[in-house]
Amino acid sequence: MSSVVVTGVAGSLGRRVARLLVARADVDRVVGFDAAPEPALPPGVSYVRADLAGDAGAGAALAEAVGRSDGVLHLAWRAVEGRRPSRREHLDVAAANHRVARRVLAAVESASPASLVHLSSATVYGAWADNPVPLSESATLRPNPELSFASEKAATELMVADVAREHPEVAVAVLRPAVTVGFPDRPLYRALGGTTGPRAGDAGLARPVQYLHVDDLAEAVVLAWSARLRGVYNVAPESWIPEATARDLVGGLAKVSVPPRVVGPVWELGWRLAGQGVPRQARPYALHPWVVAADRLRAAGWSARYTSEEALVATDVRAHWDDLPPPRRQRYTLAGTATAAGVLAAGMSGLGFALLRRRRPGH
């Protein structure tokens, strides 16, 4: 029988992983750590409410739990809150994630559980025009420096690699999932998919995109633990789809076209005003290919139950575009176009005001 520690257990992924674990006959104890006050966890999970980034007592509780377990699933990751975070907020969140990782890895080094599964991200490969399609685990890590999420994930992987090298008795697996859908509390994941704002004319519609269902990611996490996997594994459906197909499936504003020269400001303003768009730092991930191959994980026994198309449809809470009657589709298209035009007008007004200020003497 096994005892498993899960960090970030109150999140969308953590709850799914916990449900899978408590349903297994070979697991007799699941200890979940998170800072949420009252998470909806399945019966059988021993919940420890703790801020692993700042509370010294939380670090001690984590070390004790890891010392009595044979598996650690590190899923916790703090996201930057708000649509216009300052540089200080980005630095504070990065430092918090670093402290949590240090505490988890210190507990693993001390107790030497049988396995450690660390959740990273396929964003560590970076989104670049010259990326091969698909990217394998041997590809060089070159996260786009503007996206702190990707840079921090890459930096944390280096810390995990040190532990794996110095403690070969621990089976250490690093998972790099593609764009994961089904995280209602994480708008950045949707933004990375590149379909939350209008498109730049007809450019980029052939760009390959990939979407992973959060349920499939949860099963990958549990498999990595149960099979004692070692090394790095991409997590993604077997194939990918053109961006045009993804936008057709999502519908609404995703099908609206704006001139390429203004799509950046439109995305940025849409993100700031309504969380519908792409933040500036994530823009390369909505423009360039970064799909991955998960052959290694499939060889280990995992398979995605959802294709990219199915994952998008299954996690889209809105009415599916092609299922709507033509009159309603027309109304939605007109509304989306008006929204894009309004955002664009606001952006141009702001730009004009800024230029006038710069032209005034003393500015």
C-alpha positions in Angstrom: 0.0 0.0 0.0 1.2 3.5 -0.8 1.0 6.9 0.8 1.1 9.9 -1.6 1.7 13.6 -1.0 0.1 16.1 -3.4 0.9 19.8 -3.4 -1.6 22.2 -5.1 -4.3 19.7 -4.3 -7.1 22.3 -4.2 -6.6 23.3 -7.9 -8.5 21.9 -10.9 -5.7 19.4 -11.6 -5.0 18.6 -8.0 -8.6 17.7 -7.2 -8.7 15.3 -10.2 -5.4 13.7 -9.3 -6.7 13.2 -5.7 -9.9 11.5 -7.0 -7.8 9.1 -9.1 -5.5 8.3 -6.2 -8.2 7.6 -3.6 -10.0 5.3 -6.1 -6.9 3.0 -6.4 -6.7 -0.2 -4.3 -2.9 0.3 -3.8 -3.2 3.7 -2.2 -4.1 3.9 1.5 -3.3 7.5 2.2 -3.4 10.8 0.3 -2.1 13.9 2.0 -2.9 17.1 0.1 -1.3 20.5 0.7 -2.8 23.9 -0.4 -3.6 27.3 0.9 -7.3 27.2 0.0 -9.7 27.5 3.0 -12.3 24.9 2.0 -11.5 22.9 -1.1 -14.0 20.4 -2.4 -11.8 17.3 -2.1 -12.9 13.6 -2.3 -13.4 11.6 0.9 -10.2 10.0 1.9 -7.8 12.9 1.4 -6.1 14.3 4.5 -6.0 18.0 3.8 -3.4 20.3 5.2 -4.1 24.0 4.7 -0.7 25.6 4.5 1.1 28.4 2.6 4.2 26.5 1.5 5.8 29.7 0.3 5.7 31.6 3.5 4.9 29.6 6.6 7.8 27.9 8.3 5.4 25.6 10.1 4.0 24.5 6.7 7.5 23.5 5.6 7.8 21.3 8.7 4.4 19.7 8.1 5.4 19.0 4.5 8.7 17.4 5.5 6.8 15.2 8.0 4.3 14.1 5.5 6.9 13.4 2.8 8.9 11.4 5.4 5.9 9.0 5.8 5.1 8.7 2.1 6.5 6.9 -0.9 5.4 9.4 -3.6 5.4 13.1 -4.0 3.3 14.9 -6.7 4.4 18.5 -6.9 1.6 20.3 -8.7 1.5 23.6 -6.8 2.2 26.7 -8.8 1.2 30.2 -7.9 0.0 32.4 -10.8 0.2 36.2 -11.1 -3.2 37.7 -10.1 -4.9 40.5 -12.0 -4.7 41.6 -15.6 -2.1 44.3 -15.2 0.4 43.0 -12.7 3.4 45.1 -11.9 7.0 43.9 -12.2 7.2 43.7 -8.4 4.2 41.3 -8.4 5.8 39.1 -11.0 9.0 39.0 -9.0 7.1 38.2 -5.8 5.2 35.3 -7.4 8.4 34.0 -8.9 10.1 34.1 -5.5 7.2 32.3 -3.9 7.2 29.5 -6.5 10.9 29.1 -6.0 10.5 28.8 -2.2 7.8 26.2 -2.5 10.0 24.2 -4.9 12.9 24.4 -2.6 10.9 23.1 0.3 9.4 20.2 -1.7 12.8 19.2 -3.0 14.5 19.6 0.4 11.8 17.2 1.9 12.4 14.8 -1.0 16.2 14.9 -0.5 15.8 14.2 3.2 13.2 11.4 3.0 14.1 9.8 -0.3 10.6 8.7 -1.3 10.3 6.1 -4.1 9.1 8.7 -6.6 8.7 12.4 -7.3 6.5 13.8 -10.1 7.1 17.5 -11.0 4.6 19.3 -13.2 6.4 21.6 -15.6 5.1 23.0 -18.9 5.7 22.7 -22.7 6.1 26.5 -22.6 9.8 25.8 -21.6 10.5 25.0 -25.3 9.5 28.5 -26.2 7.3 29.6 -29.1 9.5 30.5 -32.1 9.0 30.6 -35.8 11.7 28.1 -36.4 10.4 25.4 -34.0 10.3 21.9 -35.4 6.8 20.4 -35.5 6.5 18.5 -33.2 9.0 19.2 -30.4 10.5 16.2 -28.7 11.9 16.0 -25.1 15.4 16.4 -26.6 14.7 19.9 -27.9 16.6 22.7 -26.4 14.8 24.7 -23.7 14.5 28.3 -24.8 11.5 29.8 -23.2 10.5 33.2 -24.5 11.9 35.6 -21.8 8.9 37.9 -21.8 6.7 35.1 -20.3 7.9 34.7 -16.7 5.7 31.6 -16.3 7.8 29.7 -18.9 11.2 31.0 -17.6 10.3 30.0 -14.0 9.2 26.6 -15.1 12.5 26.1 -16.9 14.5 27.3 -13.9 12.6 24.9 -11.6 13.3 22.0 -13.9 17.0 22.6 -13.3 16.5 22.4 -9.6 14.6 19.1 -10.1 17.3 17.7 -12.3 19.9 18.4 -9.6 17.9 16.3 -7.1 17.4 13.5 -9.7 21.2 13.4 -10.3 22.1 13.5 -6.6 19.4 11.0 -5.5 19.2 8.2 -8.0 17.2 6.1 -5.5 14.3 8.5 -6.2 12.4 8.0 -9.5 12.0 11.6 -10.7 9.6 12.4 -13.6 9.1 15.8 -15.1 5.9 16.3 -17.1 5.6 19.0 -19.8 2.0 19.3 -20.8 0.8 21.2 -23.9 -1.9 23.9 -23.6 -4.2 22.4 -21.0 -7.9 23.2 -21.2 -10.4 22.7 -18.4 -8.8 25.1 -15.9 -11.6 27.6 -15.2 -9.5 29.5 -12.7 -6.5 29.9 -15.0 -7.2 32.3 -17.9 -3.5 32.3 -18.9 -3.9 28.7 -20.1 -6.7 29.8 -22.4 -4.7 32.8 -23.6 -1.7 30.5 -24.5 -4.1 28.6 -26.8 -4.3 31.6 -29.0 -8.1 31.5 -29.6 -9.3 34.0 -26.9 -9.1 37.1 -29.1 -9.7 38.1 -32.8 -7.3 36.8 -35.4 -4.7 38.8 -37.3 -6.4 38.8 -40.7 -5.9 35.4 -42.3 -2.3 35.1 -41.1 -1.4 32.1 -39.0 -4.5 30.1 -39.6 -2.4 27.1 -40.7 -0.3 27.3 -37.5 -0.5 23.9 -35.7 -2.0 24.1 -32.2 -2.6 21.5 -29.6 -5.0 21.2 -26.6 -4.8 18.7 -23.7 -7.8 18.0 -21.5 -7.1 18.4 -17.8 -8.5 14.9 -17.2 -5.8 13.4 -19.5 -3.2 15.4 -17.6 -4.4 14.1 -14.3 -4.1 10.5 -15.6 -0.6 11.2 -16.8 0.4 12.5 -13.4 -0.9 9.3 -11.7 0.8 7.1 -14.2 4.1 8.8 -13.8 3.9 8.1 -10.1 2.6 4.5 -10.3 5.0 3.4 -13.0 8.0 5.1 -11.2 8.9 6.9 -14.4 12.2 8.7 -14.7 13.1 11.6 -17.0 11.2 14.1 -19.0 7.9 13.4 -20.7 5.8 15.6 -22.9 2.0 15.3 -22.3 -0.2 16.0 -25.3 -2.7 14.4 -27.7 -1.2 12.3 -30.5 -1.8 15.0 -33.2 -2.5 18.6 -33.6 -4.9 20.8 -35.6 -4.6 24.0 -37.6 -5.4 27.2 -35.8 -8.3 27.8 -38.2 -10.0 24.6 -37.0 -9.6 25.6 -33.4 -11.1 29.0 -34.0 -14.0 27.5 -35.9 -14.6 25.2 -32.9 -14.5 28.1 -30.4 -16.4 30.5 -32.5 -17.5 34.0 -31.5 -14.7 36.5 -31.2 -12.1 34.0 -32.2 -13.5 34.1 -35.7 -13.4 37.9 -36.0 -10.6 39.3 -38.1 -8.7 42.5 -37.5 -5.8 44.0 -39.4 -2.5 42.4 -38.4 -0.9 45.7 -37.5 -3.4 46.3 -34.7 -4.0 42.8 -33.4 -1.4 43.2 -30.7 -3.0 46.2 -29.1 -6.5 44.6 -29.5 -5.3 41.5 -27.7 -3.7 43.5 -24.9 -6.7 45.7 -24.3 -9.0 42.7 -24.5 -7.0 41.0 -21.8 -6.9 44.0 -19.6 -10.6 44.8 -19.9 -12.2 41.4 -19.9 -9.5 38.6 -19.8 -10.4 37.9 -23.4 -7.3 38.3 -25.5 -3.5 37.7 -25.0 -1.3 39.5 -22.5 1.7 41.1 -24.2 4.3 38.7 -22.5 2.4 35.6 -23.9 2.0 36.9 -27.4 4.7 34.7 -29.1 2.8 31.6 -27.8 -0.3 32.8 -29.7 1.7 33.4 -32.9 4.3 30.7 -33.3 4.1 26.9 -33.2 5.1 24.9 -30.1 3.3 21.6 -30.4 4.9 18.6 -28.8 5.2 14.8 -29.3 4.3 12.6 -26.4 5.7 9.3 -27.8 7.7 8.6 -24.7 4.7 8.8 -22.4 2.5 6.7 -24.7 5.3 4.1 -24.8 5.0 4.0 -21.0 1.3 3.2 -21.2 -0.5 6.6 -21.2 -2.9 7.7 -23.9 -5.1 10.8 -24.3 -8.8 10.1 -24.2 -9.5 13.4 -25.9 -8.2 14.7 -29.2 -7.4 18.4 -29.4 -10.8 19.0 -31.0 -12.6 17.0 -28.4 -10.8 18.7 -25.5 -11.8 22.1 -26.8 -15.4 21.2 -27.3 -15.6 19.3 -23.9 -14.3 22.3 -21.9 -16.1 25.1 -23.8 -18.9 26.3 -21.6 -20.4 28.4 -24.4 -22.7 27.0 -27.1 -20.7 25.4 -29.9 -20.6 27.6 -33.0 -21.7 25.2 -35.6 -24.6 23.9 -33.4 -26.2 27.4 -33.2 -28.9 28.4 -35.6 -27.8 30.8 -38.4 -29.6 33.9 -36.9 -27.9 33.5 -33.6 -24.5 32.9 -35.2 -25.0 36.2 -37.1 -25.9 38.1 -33.9 -22.8 36.7 -32.1 -20.6 37.6 -35.1 -21.9 41.1 -35.2 -21.5 41.4 -31.4 -17.9 40.1 -31.6 -17.0 42.5 -34.4 -18.5 45.4 -32.4 -16.5 44.4 -29.3 -13.3 44.2 -31.3 -14.0 47.5 -33.0 -14.7 49.1 -29.6 -11.5 47.7 -28.1 -9.5 48.9 -31.1 -11.1 52.4 -30.9 -10.2 52.6 -27.2 -6.6 51.6 -28.0 -6.2 54.1 -30.8 -7.7 56.8 -28.6 -5.2 56.0 -25.9 -2.3 55.9 -28.3 -3.4 59.3 -29.8 -3.6 60.8 -26.3 -0.1 59.4 -25.5 1.3 60.9 -28.7 -0.2 64.3 -27.9 1.3 64.3 -24.4 4.7 63.5 -25.9 4.4 66.4 -28.3 3.6 68.9 -25.6 6.5 71.0 -24.3 8.1 69.6 -21.2 6.9 66.0 -21.9 
